[in-house]
Structures are given as C-alpha cells and as structure tokens.
Amino acid sequence: MSATYLDAILQHHRAAAAADDRALEPLIKQAQAMPPTRGFRLALASAEQLAVIAEVKRRSPSKGNLNAGLDPAELAGLYEQGGASCISVLTDADHFGGSVDDLQSARVACSLPVIRKDFTVSALDVVDARLMGADCVLLIVAALTPEELARFHRLAIDIGLDVLVEIHDERELEHALAAEAAIVGVNQRDLMTFQVDHERAKRMAAMIPDHALKVAESGVRDGDDARMLEAAGYDAVLVGETLVTSGDPVAAIADLIG
C-alpha cells in the first residue's frame, strides 16, 4: 500500500480508536473465556507443501472493486476445497468493503483457521478480533510504534490468538523479532511506489530466522510466483486479488500449491 493510502487509512482507524471508550478489562476476560481457536500457525506449519492463505477481498484502495458481490461463505468453501491452509478476511469497511459479517460467514462455512485482516491500532482492536471469532490477528509494523507492536502481540497471545506480523524491510524485521513474532509476513508491495518487489521479498526471506514461519504477501500472481517464493524460503503465500478475480478459485489454489 502506498504511503498515501496507508497514512489515510491509519488516520481513519486511529480516530475511530480514540473515540472508542469501552472498558478493556471486561472484554479481555470475555475473550479469554471463549473456546480455543483453530490454530492458524499450526495449520501453516503442518502443510506438506507451500501453504496458501486465501483471502476474501471485495476491493482495494488502489484497484477499486475486485469482486464486490462475492459470497464469503461460498468462497471460503471453495478455498477449503482447493486445499488452502488458512483464510484471510478483510474487515475494513471504508477502504476494502469488508465487514465482521464477512469474517463470521467465511469461518462458519469452513473448518480452516481465519485471520482478521485489518489495521489494528489499539488493544480493543486486538480483543475485537478474538470476540468476532478470528483465529489470528494482523499487526503491521509500519502502522505501530515498537511499544504498541510488542504490547498488542502479548495481548493477542494472552487471549489465544496467533499473530501475523507484517514487515517491509530490515528495520521492521528487527521490531517484529523484538516483539517475539512467530509468523512474519513480508509485504512485497513497496509502501512508497506501490510496485511489487520480488527481489526484496527474496532478500528478506534470508534474514528471517527459521524459528519464525515466513509468509509472502501481495503481488503473488500465479504458480510461477509461488514457486519462486517457495524456493526463496517462504512457508506460505497470502493471496487475495488473484483468487477473487480468477473465476475458478479451486484451480487457482492448485496452481499456487503446485
């Protein structure tokens, strides 16, 4: 996402978080009392080949509508049928056309773990992910201070969530590892130019220690891209646009897995 998109989106989410006056502690207790999650990291780690995190994505700020009228439940079923290991669901309404309903519909329709893909900027956002039924939450290093990243990561683990920590470069990787990230996602899209940079993805994969699962995000177009990323050391790819625009998600996932 370009800096312009990211800045505008974060401004929107931080304003919403500042206006949210709910008490945190009762919600944490409620989250801790929920049934166990489905094990997002375990699903990725136990895949016998490249794992696919298949995304439910209606639109994007840069490309507009991708598949605005998609049925999240139907799509989740096809993703599972195709061999995806996990599902990602956008819940950002204003910029991606997503919703909590999309996440809940997708999760009910399959047995796969689901990540809430959104711009997490507060402790309440983390707890909300668990309360809405997500199994994993996204933390974007570029969107948070190192202190926020570490605090939200600890909170997520405390309430039973896995955490995908998204980075773009070496400095952000340092912050992710300091926060004890167990799943590190490398967004191949440059924050400034919006171009996909496969070379940076390869470079970053070599720097991520083996104790963390490595996920390549954004700009994964086909099986050839997936093979290249797998060869670079990635355990999984997170794919949205390619799948929601493919017309045949089952075949598209098979191509990615190889």
Summary of the structure (lengths in Angstrom):
residues: 258
radius of gyration: 16.7
end to end distance: 27.8
largest distance: 48.1
contacts: 897
relative contact order: 0.16
helix: 47%
strand: 18%
